[in-house]
Amino acid sequence: MPNADLPISHATHLVPYVRFLDRIGAPIERALEQMRLPGGLLSTPNCYVPTTSLFGFIGQAARKEGIDDLGFRVAYAEGLGLLGPTLAGKVYESPTLLHGLQTFCRLVNQEASQFWSWIVESHDEIRVHIHRTFEPGVLGYTQTEWIGVMGVVTIVQLFAGPRWQPSRISLGTRGPVPESAKEAFGDTQFLTGQPEVYIAFPRSMVSLSRYRHGSDSRFDRPGPLPSTYGGKEAEADFAGRLMQCLEPHFLDGYPQVTLAAEIAGTSVRTLQRRLADRGSSYSEVVDRARFDVASRMLTETDAPSLQIAQATAYSDPSHFARAFRRIAGVSPHEYRMQTQQRNAE
């Protein structure tokens, strides 16, 4: 599924599925490798991954494990955490349901670069629409459609209470609605095979303030994650997005160009040509990714040089220090000190 724009998503949306599959004894490491996802995904949940890989991993796992409702089951259980800590935190702080949904619509493409959502209002109804990165028929679409749908449903439940059900859920999937979804939303009308994906509810609800959920952990505000890899927004350009997808692979060693081509869904030759057309090269992308990880670790952690060298796929700290000085103009130690001084001013 090559795509010139390389859609990417935060791995926070994939991690709940990896954890679920790990708990039931599914072969996680092999499945991650097949989809060209980093092996240490559970320890780097804030990284970016190709959206095609995210779709493919979930879809393939549902097929292999025979769990037809995998997408809904995990999304429902994860609750607010499905949005990722940054987006969930901003929604959680919203004074009203309408503000929370508007916040979601404004910021969701920072979580998945080619995903967006919008609100359609009528005199008595609100519809929150979801545009997915790919169309029905792509591996994993049926399962991952529930990530977007349940993300919106959970936001409404954050304000309306855990027993709330949508008036209507419109799905692009043509297949049957999972029985688990029908049981959870027994009063909801499900439409399948639709050109538009959305949930609908009464307009009168938009002024609701946040509901007190007590001990229901699905609505707990997620804690922050370290920002070594994915704390910032998805890059706008192809080379930048490729860089972000490569960063977590440094823990497995230097990422060969063949891996980068597989991430981008293309051949090595085509990848190199696309980078050259944008005035870049693969070695420059790797250098940029290494510097991005190293500068974050120097700025936001107390990690020693050996740990940073390992996180950026250098064989020893001296090689890392020389490469960092070549780009930054100062040593890693000087860079850290200068950053600390600026922050203290």
C-alpha positions as CSV (number, residue, x, y, z in Angstrom):
1,M,0.0,0.0,0.0
2,P,2.5,2.7,-1.0
3,N,1.5,6.2,-0.2
4,A,3.5,9.3,-1.1
5,D,2.5,11.1,2.1
6,L,3.4,8.2,4.4
7,P,0.5,8.4,6.9
8,I,1.7,7.8,10.5
9,S,0.1,7.3,13.8
10,H,1.1,7.4,17.5
11,A,1.8,3.9,18.7
12,T,-0.3,4.7,21.8
13,H,-3.3,3.6,19.8
14,L,-1.7,0.3,18.9
15,V,-0.2,-0.5,22.3
16,P,-3.5,-1.7,24.0
17,Y,-3.9,-4.3,21.2
18,V,-0.3,-5.5,21.6
19,R,-0.9,-5.8,25.4
20,F,-4.1,-7.7,24.9
21,L,-2.6,-10.1,22.5
22,D,0.4,-10.6,24.7
23,R,-1.9,-11.5,27.6
24,I,-3.6,-14.3,25.6
25,G,-0.3,-15.7,24.4
26,A,-0.3,-14.6,20.8
27,P,3.1,-14.4,19.1
28,I,3.7,-10.7,19.4
29,E,7.3,-10.3,18.4
30,R,6.9,-12.2,15.1
31,A,3.8,-10.2,14.3
32,L,5.5,-6.9,14.9
33,E,8.4,-7.9,12.7
34,Q,6.1,-8.9,9.9
35,M,4.5,-5.4,9.9
36,R,7.9,-3.7,10.3
37,L,7.0,-2.4,13.7
38,P,9.7,-1.9,16.4
39,G,10.2,-4.9,18.6
40,G,10.3,-2.8,21.8
41,L,6.9,-1.2,21.1
42,L,5.6,-1.7,24.6
43,S,8.6,0.2,26.0
44,T,8.3,3.0,23.5
45,P,4.5,3.7,23.3
46,N,5.0,7.4,22.3
47,C,6.7,6.7,19.0
48,Y,5.2,7.1,15.6
49,V,4.5,4.1,13.3
50,P,3.2,3.8,9.8
51,T,-0.6,3.8,9.8
52,T,-0.6,0.9,7.3
53,S,1.4,-1.2,9.8
54,L,-1.0,-0.3,12.6
55,F,-4.0,-1.3,10.5
56,G,-2.2,-4.5,9.3
57,F,-1.1,-5.6,12.7
58,I,-4.6,-5.4,14.2
59,G,-6.3,-6.9,11.2
60,Q,-3.9,-9.8,10.9
61,A,-4.1,-10.5,14.6
62,A,-7.9,-10.6,14.5
63,R,-7.7,-13.1,11.6
64,K,-5.0,-15.3,13.0
65,E,-6.5,-15.5,16.5
66,G,-10.0,-15.8,15.3
67,I,-11.2,-12.8,17.4
68,D,-13.8,-11.1,15.1
69,D,-14.5,-8.3,17.6
70,L,-10.9,-7.5,18.5
71,G,-11.2,-3.9,17.3
72,F,-14.3,-3.2,19.4
73,R,-13.3,-5.3,22.4
74,V,-10.0,-3.6,23.0
75,A,-11.2,-0.1,22.1
76,Y,-14.1,-0.4,24.5
77,A,-11.9,-1.6,27.4
78,E,-9.2,1.0,26.9
79,G,-11.6,3.9,27.3
80,L,-10.1,7.4,27.4
81,G,-6.5,6.0,27.1
82,L,-7.3,5.1,23.5
83,L,-6.9,8.8,22.6
84,G,-3.3,9.0,23.9
85,P,-2.3,11.1,26.9
86,T,-1.9,14.4,25.2
87,L,-5.2,14.5,23.4
88,A,-7.1,12.8,26.3
89,G,-5.7,15.3,28.7
90,K,-7.0,18.3,26.7
91,V,-10.4,16.6,26.2
92,Y,-10.5,15.9,29.9
93,E,-10.0,19.5,30.7
94,S,-12.9,20.7,28.5
95,P,-15.7,22.5,30.4
96,T,-18.5,21.0,28.2
97,L,-19.1,18.1,25.9
98,L,-19.2,20.4,22.9
99,H,-15.8,21.9,23.8
100,G,-14.4,18.4,24.3
101,L,-15.6,17.2,20.8
102,Q,-14.3,20.4,19.2
103,T,-10.9,19.8,20.8
104,F,-10.9,16.2,19.5
105,C,-11.7,17.4,16.0
106,R,-9.0,20.1,16.1
107,L,-6.2,17.9,17.4
108,V,-6.8,14.3,16.4
109,N,-4.7,14.6,13.3
110,Q,-1.7,15.0,15.6
111,E,-2.3,11.5,16.7
112,A,-2.9,10.1,13.2
113,S,-1.7,12.3,10.4
114,Q,-4.4,11.5,7.8
115,F,-7.3,11.1,10.2
116,W,-9.7,13.9,10.8
117,S,-13.1,14.4,12.4
118,W,-15.8,17.1,12.2
119,I,-19.2,18.0,13.7
120,V,-22.4,18.3,11.8
121,E,-25.3,20.0,13.6
122,S,-29.0,20.0,12.9
123,H,-31.9,21.4,15.0
124,D,-32.2,18.3,17.2
125,E,-29.1,16.2,16.5
126,I,-25.3,16.2,16.6
127,R,-23.3,13.9,14.3
128,V,-19.6,13.5,14.9
129,H,-18.0,12.3,11.6
130,I,-14.8,10.4,11.2
131,H,-12.6,10.2,8.1
132,R,-10.3,7.2,8.2
133,T,-6.9,7.1,6.5
134,F,-7.9,4.2,4.2
135,E,-11.1,2.8,2.8
136,P,-13.0,-0.4,3.6
137,G,-11.3,-3.4,2.1
138,V,-7.8,-2.5,3.4
139,L,-6.4,-5.1,5.8
140,G,-7.4,-4.1,9.3
141,Y,-10.0,-1.5,8.3
142,T,-12.9,-3.3,9.9
143,Q,-11.1,-3.7,13.2
144,T,-9.5,-0.2,13.4
145,E,-12.7,1.6,12.4
146,W,-13.7,0.9,16.0
147,I,-10.7,2.9,17.3
148,G,-12.2,6.1,15.9
149,V,-15.8,5.3,16.7
150,M,-15.1,4.3,20.3
151,G,-12.7,7.3,20.7
152,V,-15.7,9.6,20.1
153,V,-18.1,7.5,22.1
154,T,-15.8,7.5,25.1
155,I,-15.6,11.3,24.9
156,V,-19.4,11.6,25.0
157,Q,-19.5,9.1,27.9
158,L,-16.9,11.2,29.8
159,F,-19.6,13.8,30.0
160,A,-22.8,11.8,29.8
161,G,-21.9,8.8,32.0
162,P,-20.7,5.3,31.3
163,R,-24.2,3.9,30.5
164,W,-24.8,6.4,27.7
165,Q,-25.4,5.0,24.2
166,P,-25.4,6.7,20.8
167,S,-28.6,7.2,19.0
168,R,-27.0,5.8,15.9
169,I,-23.6,4.5,14.7
170,S,-22.8,4.6,11.0
171,L,-20.0,2.3,9.8
172,G,-18.2,1.9,6.5
173,T,-17.7,-1.8,7.2
174,R,-20.2,-4.0,5.3
175,G,-19.8,-7.0,7.6
176,P,-22.0,-7.8,10.6
177,V,-21.7,-5.6,13.7
178,P,-19.9,-7.6,16.5
179,E,-22.3,-9.1,19.0
180,S,-20.2,-7.6,21.8
181,A,-21.0,-4.1,20.4
182,K,-24.7,-4.9,20.1
183,E,-24.7,-6.0,23.7
184,A,-22.9,-2.9,24.9
185,F,-25.1,-0.6,22.9
186,G,-28.5,-2.4,22.9
187,D,-30.4,0.8,22.2
188,T,-28.2,2.0,19.4
189,Q,-29.2,1.8,15.7
190,F,-26.2,0.4,13.7
191,L,-25.9,1.2,10.0
192,T,-23.3,-0.7,8.0
193,G,-21.8,-0.3,4.5
194,Q,-22.3,3.5,4.7
195,P,-20.4,6.2,2.8
196,E,-19.9,8.1,6.0
197,V,-18.7,7.0,9.5
198,Y,-20.2,8.9,12.4
199,I,-22.0,8.7,15.7
200,A,-25.2,10.6,16.4
201,F,-26.8,11.9,19.6
202,P,-29.3,14.5,20.8
203,R,-28.2,18.1,20.4
204,S,-29.5,18.9,23.9
205,M,-26.4,17.1,25.4
206,V,-23.7,19.5,24.1
207,S,-23.7,21.7,27.3
208,L,-23.1,18.7,29.6
209,S,-20.1,19.1,32.0
210,R,-17.8,16.2,32.9
211,Y,-19.5,13.3,34.7
212,R,-18.1,12.0,38.0
213,H,-17.1,8.4,37.0
214,G,-15.8,7.3,40.4
215,S,-13.9,4.0,40.2
216,D,-14.4,3.4,36.4
217,S,-10.8,3.4,35.3
218,R,-11.8,3.7,31.6
219,F,-12.3,7.4,32.2
220,D,-9.2,8.1,34.2
221,R,-7.0,10.8,32.8
222,P,-3.9,9.0,31.2
223,G,-0.6,9.9,32.7
224,P,2.2,11.6,30.6
225,L,4.6,9.5,28.6
226,P,8.3,10.3,28.1
227,S,8.8,12.2,24.8
228,T,12.0,10.7,23.5
229,Y,10.3,9.7,20.3
230,G,6.9,11.0,19.6
231,G,6.1,13.9,21.9
232,K,5.7,16.4,19.1
233,E,3.3,16.5,16.1
234,A,3.7,14.4,13.0
235,E,6.0,16.0,10.5
236,A,4.4,17.5,7.4
237,D,6.9,16.1,4.9
238,F,7.7,12.6,3.7
239,A,11.3,12.7,4.9
240,G,10.2,13.9,8.3
241,R,7.6,11.2,8.7
242,L,10.1,8.5,7.7
243,M,12.5,9.9,10.2
244,Q,9.9,9.6,13.0
245,C,9.1,6.0,12.1
246,L,12.7,5.0,12.1
247,E,13.5,6.5,15.5
248,P,12.2,3.6,17.7
249,H,14.1,1.1,15.5
250,F,17.5,2.4,16.7
251,L,17.1,0.2,19.8
252,D,17.4,-2.8,17.4
253,G,20.5,-1.4,15.7
254,Y,21.1,0.8,12.7
255,P,18.0,0.7,10.4
256,Q,19.0,-0.5,6.9
257,V,17.6,1.3,3.9
258,T,15.6,-1.9,3.1
259,L,13.7,-1.5,6.3
260,A,12.9,2.2,5.5
261,A,11.7,1.1,2.0
262,E,9.3,-1.4,3.6
263,I,8.1,1.2,6.1
264,A,7.3,3.5,3.2
265,G,5.7,0.7,1.2
266,T,8.0,1.0,-1.8
267,S,11.3,-0.2,-3.3
268,V,14.7,1.0,-2.2
269,R,15.3,2.6,-5.5
270,T,12.0,4.5,-5.4
271,L,12.6,5.5,-1.8
272,Q,16.0,7.0,-2.7
273,R,14.5,8.8,-5.7
274,R,11.7,10.3,-3.6
275,L,14.1,11.5,-1.0
276,A,16.4,12.9,-3.7
277,D,13.5,14.8,-5.3
278,R,13.0,16.5,-2.0
279,G,16.7,17.4,-1.7
280,S,17.5,14.7,0.9
281,S,19.1,11.3,1.2
282,Y,18.6,8.2,3.4
283,S,21.8,8.9,5.4
284,E,20.6,12.5,6.0
285,V,17.2,11.2,7.3
286,V,19.0,8.8,9.7
287,D,21.3,11.5,10.9
288,R,18.3,13.8,11.5
289,A,16.5,11.0,13.4
290,R,19.5,10.3,15.5
291,F,19.9,13.9,16.4
292,D,16.2,14.3,17.2
293,V,16.3,11.4,19.7
294,A,19.6,12.5,21.2
295,S,18.7,16.1,21.7
296,R,15.4,15.1,23.4
297,M,17.2,12.8,25.7
298,L,19.8,15.4,26.5
299,T,17.2,18.0,27.1
300,E,14.5,16.0,28.9
301,T,16.4,13.2,30.8
302,D,19.5,12.7,32.8
303,A,20.5,9.7,30.6
304,P,24.3,9.2,30.4
305,S,26.1,9.2,27.0
306,L,26.2,5.4,26.9
307,Q,22.4,5.1,27.1
308,I,21.9,7.8,24.5
309,A,24.4,6.2,22.2
310,Q,22.5,2.9,22.5
311,A,19.2,4.7,21.8
312,T,20.6,6.2,18.6
313,A,22.4,3.0,17.3
314,Y,26.0,4.0,17.8
315,S,28.5,1.4,18.8
316,D,30.0,3.5,21.6
317,P,29.7,6.9,23.2
318,S,32.7,8.4,21.4
319,H,31.2,7.7,18.0
320,F,27.9,9.3,19.2
321,A,29.7,12.4,20.6
322,R,31.6,13.0,17.4
323,A,28.5,12.7,15.2
324,F,26.5,14.9,17.6
325,R,29.2,17.6,17.6
326,R,29.2,17.6,13.8
327,I,25.5,18.5,13.6
328,A,25.1,20.6,16.8
329,G,28.5,22.3,16.8
330,V,28.9,21.5,20.5
331,S,29.5,18.3,22.5
332,P,26.5,16.5,24.0
333,H,27.6,17.7,27.5
334,E,27.8,21.3,26.3
335,Y,24.4,21.0,24.6
336,R,22.8,19.7,27.8
337,M,24.4,22.5,29.9
338,Q,23.3,25.2,27.4
339,T,19.8,23.9,27.4
340,Q,19.6,23.8,31.2
341,Q,20.9,27.4,31.4
342,R,18.3,28.6,28.9
343,N,15.5,26.9,30.8
344,A,16.7,28.4,34.1
345,E,16.6,32.0,32.7
